[in-house]
Amino acid sequence: MRLFRRMVQSGQPTPAFLAVAAADVALAARDGNRRRSLTKPLLMPALMVNRDRPTQRALALGGIGDDALLGESPAAFLAGLGAFLIGHVAWIAAFRGRPSTRLVRRHPQVAMPYAIAWAAFNGYLWPRTGRDRYPVVAYSTFLAAMALAALDTGKPATAAGGLLFMTSDSLLALERFAGLRLPAHEGAVTATYLAAQALLAD
């Protein structure tokens, strides 16, 4: 929990969000998706408080994705993937309304690690994703674009949010398609995801 608080301290989340997030991370680490039907749907609404409209739209799409991923079926997974994909587009639109240093546009070389990570990750997952390979490639492309847009703002907290989102979704994909699982894996996925959303919303 201390790590999670440090990760979100730049984002000024509300006490309600912090309380629900702490409970959700604990439940995720212990039980996976079980018993999270009360905490998970409350996360993004609690984070939307006092945010501007573009940020609220991006968070609302994250909330829709959260709810979809409470299900275990392939249809639920694809619905969640779609909601988060559109959410990444919404984040890119939200960043355009914020002050920006245009870091990536001024120094394109800073995008190289993101491009390498995207290529390596998709190369590793391609033979393992089966019928989901095209949705996964499409999703990862929009995810990387969102992370680059976050980096382009020149704001360290926003850039960190983009990287944490990539980390969270990478952990989720590696578990689902490659069977790679860390200790308290769902807790790590949830903590990095919620920290990402909080930092992006700042």
Protein Blocks (a to p, Z undefined) as FASTA:
>chain_A
ZZmmmmmmmnopafklmmmmmmmmmmmmmnomnoklmmmmmmmmmmmgopafklmmmmmm
mmmmmmmmmpmbfklmmmmmmmmmmmmmmmmmmmmmpccehlmmmmmmlmmmmmmmmmmm
mmmmmmmnmmmlmmmmmmmmmmmmmmmmmmmnopaklmmmmmmmmmmmmmmmmmmmnopa
cehklmmmmmmmmmmmmmmmZZ
